[in-house]
C-alpha cells in the first residue's frame, strides 16, 4: 500500500514541481508561499 503513495509523491516531485508546496501546505497545515526556487535531489538507490 505504501508503494502507491510513494509513486504518487514521486510523480508530483518529478512532473508537477509547482504543486509540491501546496501539497505540503495541505498535509501539514502550513502556509508556505514557495517564492524561492526548489531543487530536488533523488535519493533512491537502485
PDBQT receptor file of N, H, CA, C and O in Angstrom, charges set to zero:
ATOM      1  N   UNK A   1       0.824  -1.191   0.000  1.00  0.00    +0.000 N 
ATOM      2  CA  UNK A   1       0.000   0.000   0.000  1.00  0.00    +0.000 C 
ATOM      3  C   UNK A   1       0.868   1.254   0.000  1.00  0.00    +0.000 C 
ATOM      4  O   UNK A   1       0.519   2.242  -0.646  1.00  0.00    +0.000 OA
ATOM      5  N   UNK A   2       1.973   1.231   0.701  1.00  0.00    +0.000 N 
ATOM      6  H   UNK A   2       2.257   0.429   1.226  1.00  0.00    +0.000 HD
ATOM      7  CA  UNK A   2       2.847   2.398   0.756  1.00  0.00    +0.000 C 
ATOM      8  C   UNK A   2       3.445   2.702  -0.609  1.00  0.00    +0.000 C 
ATOM      9  O   UNK A   2       3.740   3.860  -0.907  1.00  0.00    +0.000 OA
ATOM     10  N   UNK A   3       3.630   1.680  -1.445  1.00  0.00    +0.000 N 
ATOM     11  H   UNK A   3       3.390   0.740  -1.203  1.00  0.00    +0.000 HD
ATOM     12  CA  UNK A   3       4.203   1.906  -2.778  1.00  0.00    +0.000 C 
ATOM     13  C   UNK A   3       3.318   2.803  -3.638  1.00  0.00    +0.000 C 
ATOM     14  O   UNK A   3       3.823   3.559  -4.469  1.00  0.00    +0.000 OA
ATOM     15  N   UNK A   4       2.012   2.727  -3.445  1.00  0.00    +0.000 N 
ATOM     16  H   UNK A   4       1.602   2.113  -2.770  1.00  0.00    +0.000 HD
ATOM     17  CA  UNK A   4       1.092   3.575  -4.202  1.00  0.00    +0.000 C 
ATOM     18  C   UNK A   4       1.343   5.042  -3.851  1.00  0.00    +0.000 C 
ATOM     19  O   UNK A   4       1.434   5.891  -4.738  1.00  0.00    +0.000 OA
ATOM     20  N   UNK A   5       1.454   5.333  -2.564  1.00  0.00    +0.000 N 
ATOM     21  H   UNK A   5       1.381   4.644  -1.844  1.00  0.00    +0.000 HD
ATOM     22  CA  UNK A   5       1.685   6.706  -2.132  1.00  0.00    +0.000 C 
ATOM     23  C   UNK A   5       3.083   7.179  -2.506  1.00  0.00    +0.000 C 
ATOM     24  O   UNK A   5       3.267   8.339  -2.877  1.00  0.00    +0.000 OA
ATOM     25  N   UNK A   6       4.058   6.301  -2.412  1.00  0.00    +0.000 N 
ATOM     26  H   UNK A   6       3.908   5.359  -2.111  1.00  0.00    +0.000 HD
ATOM     27  CA  UNK A   6       5.417   6.662  -2.824  1.00  0.00    +0.000 C 
ATOM     28  C   UNK A   6       5.465   7.027  -4.295  1.00  0.00    +0.000 C 
ATOM     29  O   UNK A   6       6.104   8.008  -4.676  1.00  0.00    +0.000 OA
ATOM     30  N   UNK A   7       4.795   6.247  -5.117  1.00  0.00    +0.000 N 
ATOM     31  H   UNK A   7       4.276   5.450  -4.807  1.00  0.00    +0.000 HD
ATOM     32  CA  UNK A   7       4.765   6.511  -6.552  1.00  0.00    +0.000 C 
ATOM     33  C   UNK A   7       4.057   7.819  -6.875  1.00  0.00    +0.000 C 
ATOM     34  O   UNK A   7       4.505   8.574  -7.737  1.00  0.00    +0.000 OA
ATOM     35  N   UNK A   8       2.955   8.086  -6.186  1.00  0.00    +0.000 N 
ATOM     36  H   UNK A   8       2.592   7.472  -5.486  1.00  0.00    +0.000 HD
ATOM     37  CA  UNK A   8       2.219   9.332  -6.416  1.00  0.00    +0.000 C 
ATOM     38  C   UNK A   8       3.055  10.536  -6.003  1.00  0.00    +0.000 C 
ATOM     39  O   UNK A   8       3.105  11.534  -6.722  1.00  0.00    +0.000 OA
ATOM     40  N   UNK A   9       3.706  10.449  -4.858  1.00  0.00    +0.000 N 
ATOM     41  H   UNK A   9       3.666   9.638  -4.274  1.00  0.00    +0.000 HD
ATOM     42  CA  UNK A   9       4.539  11.558  -4.388  1.00  0.00    +0.000 C 
ATOM     43  C   UNK A   9       5.732  11.766  -5.319  1.00  0.00    +0.000 C 
ATOM     44  O   UNK A   9       6.104  12.904  -5.604  1.00  0.00    +0.000 OA
ATOM     45  N   UNK A  10       6.328  10.682  -5.789  1.00  0.00    +0.000 N 
ATOM     46  H   UNK A  10       6.026   9.757  -5.558  1.00  0.00    +0.000 HD
ATOM     47  CA  UNK A  10       7.457  10.773  -6.721  1.00  0.00    +0.000 C 
ATOM     48  C   UNK A  10       7.017  11.429  -8.030  1.00  0.00    +0.000 C 
ATOM     49  O   UNK A  10       7.756  12.230  -8.602  1.00  0.00    +0.000 OA
ATOM     50  N   UNK A  11       5.822  11.093  -8.501  1.00  0.00    +0.000 N 
ATOM     51  H   UNK A  11       5.221  10.443  -8.036  1.00  0.00    +0.000 HD
ATOM     52  CA  UNK A  11       5.292  11.698  -9.720  1.00  0.00    +0.000 C 
ATOM     53  C   UNK A  11       5.099  13.195  -9.532  1.00  0.00    +0.000 C 
ATOM     54  O   UNK A  11       5.437  13.980 -10.418  1.00  0.00    +0.000 OA
ATOM     55  N   UNK A  12       4.563  13.595  -8.394  1.00  0.00    +0.000 N 
ATOM     56  H   UNK A  12       4.288  12.957  -7.674  1.00  0.00    +0.000 HD
ATOM     57  CA  UNK A  12       4.388  15.023  -8.117  1.00  0.00    +0.000 C 
ATOM     58  C   UNK A  12       5.738  15.725  -8.115  1.00  0.00    +0.000 C 
ATOM     59  O   UNK A  12       5.880  16.802  -8.693  1.00  0.00    +0.000 OA
ATOM     60  N   UNK A  13       6.729  15.121  -7.470  1.00  0.00    +0.000 N 
ATOM     61  H   UNK A  13       6.614  14.245  -7.000  1.00  0.00    +0.000 HD
ATOM     62  CA  UNK A  13       8.050  15.749  -7.422  1.00  0.00    +0.000 C 
ATOM     63  C   UNK A  13       8.690  15.866  -8.792  1.00  0.00    +0.000 C 
ATOM     64  O   UNK A  13       9.319  16.878  -9.100  1.00  0.00    +0.000 OA
ATOM     65  N   UNK A  14       8.537  14.847  -9.612  1.00  0.00    +0.000 N 
ATOM     66  H   UNK A  14       8.026  14.025  -9.362  1.00  0.00    +0.000 HD
ATOM     67  CA  UNK A  14       9.205  14.837 -10.915  1.00  0.00    +0.000 C 
ATOM     68  C   UNK A  14       8.446  15.602 -11.993  1.00  0.00    +0.000 C 
ATOM     69  O   UNK A  14       9.060  16.295 -12.804  1.00  0.00    +0.000 OA
ATOM     70  N   UNK A  15       7.131  15.488 -12.013  1.00  0.00    +0.000 N 
ATOM     71  H   UNK A  15       6.632  14.925 -11.354  1.00  0.00    +0.000 HD
ATOM     72  CA  UNK A  15       6.355  16.037 -13.122  1.00  0.00    +0.000 C 
ATOM     73  C   UNK A  15       5.615  17.323 -12.793  1.00  0.00    +0.000 C 
ATOM     74  O   UNK A  15       5.334  18.118 -13.690  1.00  0.00    +0.000 OA
ATOM     75  N   UNK A  16       5.301  17.538 -11.549  1.00  0.00    +0.000 N 
ATOM     76  H   UNK A  16       5.529  16.893 -10.820  1.00  0.00    +0.000 HD
ATOM     77  CA  UNK A  16       4.474  18.688 -11.154  1.00  0.00    +0.000 C 
ATOM     78  C   UNK A  16       5.132  19.442 -10.013  1.00  0.00    +0.000 C 
ATOM     79  O   UNK A  16       4.540  19.579  -8.943  1.00  0.00    +0.000 OA
ATOM     80  N   UNK A  17       6.312  19.919 -10.217  1.00  0.00    +0.000 N 
ATOM     81  H   UNK A  17       6.793  19.808 -11.087  1.00  0.00    +0.000 HD
ATOM     82  CA  UNK A  17       7.081  20.542  -9.136  1.00  0.00    +0.000 C 
ATOM     83  C   UNK A  17       6.395  21.748  -8.509  1.00  0.00    +0.000 C 
ATOM     84  O   UNK A  17       6.597  22.029  -7.328  1.00  0.00    +0.000 OA
ATOM     85  N   UNK A  18       5.592  22.456  -9.281  1.00  0.00    +0.000 N 
ATOM     86  H   UNK A  18       5.428  22.227 -10.240  1.00  0.00    +0.000 HD
ATOM     87  CA  UNK A  18       4.901  23.629  -8.738  1.00  0.00    +0.000 C 
ATOM     88  C   UNK A  18       3.804  23.237  -7.753  1.00  0.00    +0.000 C 
ATOM     89  O   UNK A  18       3.344  24.076  -6.979  1.00  0.00    +0.000 OA
ATOM     90  N   UNK A  19       3.378  21.975  -7.769  1.00  0.00    +0.000 N 
ATOM     91  H   UNK A  19       3.752  21.293  -8.398  1.00  0.00    +0.000 HD
ATOM     92  CA  UNK A  19       2.311  21.525  -6.881  1.00  0.00    +0.000 C 
ATOM     93  C   UNK A  19       2.818  21.020  -5.540  1.00  0.00    +0.000 C 
ATOM     94  O   UNK A  19       2.018  20.818  -4.626  1.00  0.00    +0.000 OA
ATOM     95  N   UNK A  20       4.116  20.811  -5.392  1.00  0.00    +0.000 N 
ATOM     96  H   UNK A  20       4.766  20.975  -6.134  1.00  0.00    +0.000 HD
ATOM     97  CA  UNK A  20       4.610  20.201  -4.151  1.00  0.00    +0.000 C 
ATOM     98  C   UNK A  20       4.417  21.114  -2.942  1.00  0.00    +0.000 C 
ATOM     99  O   UNK A  20       4.105  20.628  -1.855  1.00  0.00    +0.000 OA
ATOM    100  N   UNK A  21       4.595  22.422  -3.106  1.00  0.00    +0.000 N 
ATOM    101  H   UNK A  21       4.849  22.817  -3.989  1.00  0.00    +0.000 HD
ATOM    102  CA  UNK A  21       4.404  23.342  -1.981  1.00  0.00    +0.000 C 
ATOM    103  C   UNK A  21       2.941  23.361  -1.532  1.00  0.00    +0.000 C 
ATOM    104  O   UNK A  21       2.689  23.276  -0.330  1.00  0.00    +0.000 OA
ATOM    105  N   UNK A  22       1.966  23.470  -2.439  1.00  0.00    +0.000 N 
ATOM    106  H   UNK A  22       2.171  23.540  -3.416  1.00  0.00    +0.000 HD
ATOM    107  CA  UNK A  22       0.569  23.388  -1.988  1.00  0.00    +0.000 C 
ATOM    108  C   UNK A  22       0.217  22.052  -1.328  1.00  0.00    +0.000 C 
ATOM    109  O   UNK A  22      -0.577  22.019  -0.389  1.00  0.00    +0.000 OA
ATOM    110  N   UNK A  23       0.801  20.954  -1.811  1.00  0.00    +0.000 N 
ATOM    111  H   UNK A  23       1.447  20.981  -2.574  1.00  0.00    +0.000 HD
ATOM    112  CA  UNK A  23       0.537  19.651  -1.198  1.00  0.00    +0.000 C 
ATOM    113  C   UNK A  23       1.083  19.615   0.225  1.00  0.00    +0.000 C 
ATOM    114  O   UNK A  23       0.396  19.159   1.139  1.00  0.00    +0.000 OA
ATOM    115  N   UNK A  24       2.294  20.085   0.420  1.00  0.00    +0.000 N 
ATOM    116  H   UNK A  24       2.852  20.456  -0.323  1.00  0.00    +0.000 HD
ATOM    117  CA  UNK A  24       2.889  20.121   1.766  1.00  0.00    +0.000 C 
ATOM    118  C   UNK A  24       2.079  21.031   2.681  1.00  0.00    +0.000 C 
ATOM    119  O   UNK A  24       1.837  20.694   3.840  1.00  0.00    +0.000 OA
ATOM    120  N   UNK A  25       1.659  22.181   2.164  1.00  0.00    +0.000 N 
ATOM    121  H   UNK A  25       1.855  22.455   1.223  1.00  0.00    +0.000 HD
ATOM    122  CA  UNK A  25       0.816  23.081   2.958  1.00  0.00    +0.000 C 
ATOM    123  C   UNK A  25      -0.462  22.392   3.402  1.00  0.00    +0.000 C 
ATOM    124  O   UNK A  25      -0.870  22.524   4.556  1.00  0.00    +0.000 OA
ATOM    125  N   UNK A  26      -1.092  21.667   2.509  1.00  0.00    +0.000 N 
ATOM    126  H   UNK A  26      -0.762  21.559   1.571  1.00  0.00    +0.000 HD
ATOM    127  CA  UNK A  26      -2.347  20.999   2.833  1.00  0.00    +0.000 C 
ATOM    128  C   UNK A  26      -2.149  19.870   3.839  1.00  0.00    +0.000 C 
ATOM    129  O   UNK A  26      -2.938  19.719   4.771  1.00  0.00    +0.000 OA
ATOM    130  N   UNK A  27      -1.100  19.081   3.650  1.00  0.00    +0.000 N 
ATOM    131  H   UNK A  27      -0.459  19.203   2.892  1.00  0.00    +0.000 HD
ATOM    132  CA  UNK A  27      -0.862  17.942   4.539  1.00  0.00    +0.000 C 
ATOM    133  C   UNK A  27      -0.524  18.395   5.954  1.00  0.00    +0.000 C 
ATOM    134  O   UNK A  27      -1.044  17.844   6.924  1.00  0.00    +0.000 OA
ATOM    135  N   UNK A  28       0.345  19.398   6.076  1.00  0.00    +0.000 N 
ATOM    136  H   UNK A  28       0.767  19.846   5.288  1.00  0.00    +0.000 HD
ATOM    137  CA  UNK A  28       0.842  19.798   7.385  1.00  0.00    +0.000 C 
ATOM    138  C   UNK A  28       0.179  21.058   7.938  1.00  0.00    +0.000 C 
ATOM    139  O   UNK A  28       0.542  21.511   9.023  1.00  0.00    +0.000 OA
ATOM    140  N   UNK A  29      -0.780  21.630   7.218  1.00  0.00    +0.000 N 
ATOM    141  H   UNK A  29      -1.074  21.261   6.336  1.00  0.00    +0.000 HD
ATOM    142  CA  UNK A  29      -1.472  22.815   7.712  1.00  0.00    +0.000 C 
ATOM    143  C   UNK A  29      -0.582  24.045   7.764  1.00  0.00    +0.000 C 
ATOM    144  O   UNK A  29      -0.760  24.899   8.632  1.00  0.00    +0.000 OA
ATOM    145  N   UNK A  30       0.361  24.145   6.860  1.00  0.00    +0.000 N 
ATOM    146  H   UNK A  30       0.505  23.451   6.155  1.00  0.00    +0.000 HD
ATOM    147  CA  UNK A  30       1.285  25.282   6.812  1.00  0.00    +0.000 C 
ATOM    148  C   UNK A  30       0.819  26.289   5.774  1.00  0.00    +0.000 C 
ATOM    149  O   UNK A  30      -0.139  26.040   5.042  1.00  0.00    +0.000 OA
ATOM    150  N   UNK A  31       1.498  27.423   5.714  1.00  0.00    +0.000 N 
ATOM    151  H   UNK A  31       2.276  27.625   6.309  1.00  0.00    +0.000 HD
ATOM    152  CA  UNK A  31       1.180  28.453   4.721  1.00  0.00    +0.000 C 
ATOM    153  C   UNK A  31       2.466  28.944   4.075  1.00  0.00    +0.000 C 
ATOM    154  O   UNK A  31       2.736  30.144   4.042  1.00  0.00    +0.000 OA
ATOM    155  N   UNK A  32       3.250  28.016   3.566  1.00  0.00    +0.000 N 
ATOM    156  H   UNK A  32       3.031  27.041   3.592  1.00  0.00    +0.000 HD
ATOM    157  CA  UNK A  32       4.493  28.348   2.875  1.00  0.00    +0.000 C 
ATOM    158  C   UNK A  32       4.119  28.884   1.502  1.00  0.00    +0.000 C 
ATOM    159  O   UNK A  32       3.244  28.333   0.835  1.00  0.00    +0.000 OA
ATOM    160  N   UNK A  33       4.787  29.971   1.074  1.00  0.00    +0.000 N 
ATOM    161  H   UNK A  33       5.497  30.418   1.616  1.00  0.00    +0.000 HD
ATOM    162  CA  UNK A  33       4.428  30.574  -0.198  1.00  0.00    +0.000 C 
ATOM    163  C   UNK A  33       5.252  30.033  -1.352  1.00  0.00    +0.000 C 
ATOM    164  O   UNK A  33       4.782  30.049  -2.490  1.00  0.00    +0.000 OA
ATOM    165  N   UNK A  34       6.446  29.561  -1.106  1.00  0.00    +0.000 N 
ATOM    166  H   UNK A  34       6.828  29.548  -0.182  1.00  0.00    +0.000 HD
ATOM    167  CA  UNK A  34       7.245  28.933  -2.145  1.00  0.00    +0.000 C 
ATOM    168  C   UNK A  34       7.715  29.870  -3.230  1.00  0.00    +0.000 C 
ATOM    169  O   UNK A  34       7.669  29.529  -4.413  1.00  0.00    +0.000 OA
ATOM    170  N   UNK A  35       8.165  31.042  -2.843  1.00  0.00    +0.000 N 
ATOM    171  H   UNK A  35       8.202  31.318  -1.883  1.00  0.00    +0.000 HD
ATOM    172  CA  UNK A  35       8.645  32.019  -3.831  1.00  0.00    +0.000 C 
ATOM    173  C   UNK A  35      10.058  31.726  -4.321  1.00  0.00    +0.000 C 
ATOM    174  O   UNK A  35      10.463  32.193  -5.386  1.00  0.00    +0.000 OA
ATOM    175  N   UNK A  36      10.796  30.960  -3.549  1.00  0.00    +0.000 N 
ATOM    176  H   UNK A  36      10.467  30.581  -2.684  1.00  0.00    +0.000 HD
ATOM    177  CA  UNK A  36      12.171  30.650  -3.932  1.00  0.00    +0.000 C 
ATOM    178  C   UNK A  36      12.214  29.389  -4.778  1.00  0.00    +0.000 C 
ATOM    179  O   UNK A  36      11.276  28.592  -4.773  1.00  0.00    +0.000 OA
ATOM    180  N   UNK A  37      13.295  29.219  -5.493  1.00  0.00    +0.000 N 
ATOM    181  H   UNK A  37      14.056  29.867  -5.498  1.00  0.00    +0.000 HD
ATOM    182  CA  UNK A  37      13.475  28.055  -6.343  1.00  0.00    +0.000 C 
ATOM    183  C   UNK A  37      13.715  26.813  -5.487  1.00  0.00    +0.000 C 
ATOM    184  O   UNK A  37      14.507  26.844  -4.545  1.00  0.00    +0.000 OA
ATOM    185  N   UNK A  38      13.034  25.731  -5.819  1.00  0.00    +0.000 N 
ATOM    186  H   UNK A  38      12.392  25.706  -6.585  1.00  0.00    +0.000 HD
ATOM    187  CA  UNK A  38      13.208  24.469  -5.117  1.00  0.00    +0.000 C 
ATOM    188  C   UNK A  38      14.040  23.540  -5.983  1.00  0.00    +0.000 C 
ATOM    189  O   UNK A  38      13.821  23.427  -7.189  1.00  0.00    +0.000 OA
ATOM    190  N   UNK A  39      15.002  22.876  -5.347  1.00  0.00    +0.000 N 
ATOM    191  H   UNK A  39      15.180  22.969  -4.367  1.00  0.00    +0.000 HD
ATOM    192  CA  UNK A  39      15.843  21.916  -6.047  1.00  0.00    +0.000 C 
ATOM    193  C   UNK A  39      15.635  20.567  -5.391  1.00  0.00    +0.000 C 
ATOM    194  O   UNK A  39      15.792  20.434  -4.178  1.00  0.00    +0.000 OA
ATOM    195  N   UNK A  40      15.282  19.561  -6.184  1.00  0.00    +0.000 N 
ATOM    196  H   UNK A  40      15.154  19.669  -7.170  1.00  0.00    +0.000 HD
ATOM    197  CA  UNK A  40      15.027  18.234  -5.674  1.00  0.00    +0.000 C 
ATOM    198  C   UNK A  40      16.160  17.311  -6.093  1.00  0.00    +0.000 C 
ATOM    199  O   UNK A  40      16.580  17.306  -7.250  1.00  0.00    +0.000 OA
ATOM    200  N   UNK A  41      16.642  16.539  -5.144  1.00  0.00    +0.000 N 
ATOM    201  H   UNK A  41      16.300  16.543  -4.204  1.00  0.00    +0.000 HD
ATOM    202  CA  UNK A  41      17.708  15.578  -5.416  1.00  0.00    +0.000 C 
ATOM    203  C   UNK A  41      17.162  14.188  -5.136  1.00  0.00    +0.000 C 
ATOM    204  O   UNK A  41      16.705  13.914  -4.026  1.00  0.00    +0.000 OA
ATOM    205  N   UNK A  42      17.204  13.307  -6.130  1.00  0.00    +0.000 N 
ATOM    206  H   UNK A  42      17.575  13.530  -7.032  1.00  0.00    +0.000 HD
ATOM    207  CA  UNK A  42      16.708  11.949  -5.902  1.00  0.00    +0.000 C 
ATOM    208  C   UNK A  42      17.590  11.210  -4.892  1.00  0.00    +0.000 C 
ATOM    209  O   UNK A  42      18.815  11.328  -4.918  1.00  0.00    +0.000 OA
ATOM    210  N   UNK A  43      16.962  10.465  -4.024  1.00  0.00    +0.000 N 
ATOM    211  H   UNK A  43      15.967  10.368  -4.003  1.00  0.00    +0.000 HD
ATOM    212  CA  UNK A  43      17.702   9.712  -3.020  1.00  0.00    +0.000 C 
ATOM    213  C   UNK A  43      17.464   8.217  -3.146  1.00  0.00    +0.000 C 
ATOM    214  O   UNK A  43      17.829   7.449  -2.256  1.00  0.00    +0.000 OA
ATOM    215  N   UNK A  44      16.856   7.804  -4.240  1.00  0.00    +0.000 N 
ATOM    216  H   UNK A  44      16.558   8.428  -4.963  1.00  0.00    +0.000 HD
ATOM    217  CA  UNK A  44      16.608   6.372  -4.430  1.00  0.00    +0.000 C 
ATOM    218  C   UNK A  44      17.883   5.660  -4.788  1.00  0.00    +0.000 C 
ATOM    219  O   UNK A  44      18.703   6.168  -5.553  1.00  0.00    +0.000 OA
ATOM    220  N   UNK A  45      18.045   4.493  -4.236  1.00  0.00    +0.000 N 
ATOM    221  H   UNK A  45      17.380   4.081  -3.614  1.00  0.00    +0.000 HD
ATOM    222  CA  UNK A  45      19.210   3.651  -4.555  1.00  0.00    +0.000 C 
ATOM    223  C   UNK A  45      18.679   2.410  -5.253  1.00  0.00    +0.000 C 
ATOM    224  O   UNK A  45      17.895   1.654  -4.680  1.00  0.00    +0.000 OA
ATOM    225  N   UNK A  46      19.107   2.205  -6.489  1.00  0.00    +0.000 N 
ATOM    226  H   UNK A  46      19.744   2.820  -6.955  1.00  0.00    +0.000 HD
ATOM    227  CA  UNK A  46      18.637   1.054  -7.236  1.00  0.00    +0.000 C 
ATOM    228  C   UNK A  46      19.731   0.007  -7.303  1.00  0.00    +0.000 C 
ATOM    229  O   UNK A  46      19.534  -1.054  -7.896  1.00  0.00    +0.000 OA
TER     230      UNK A  46
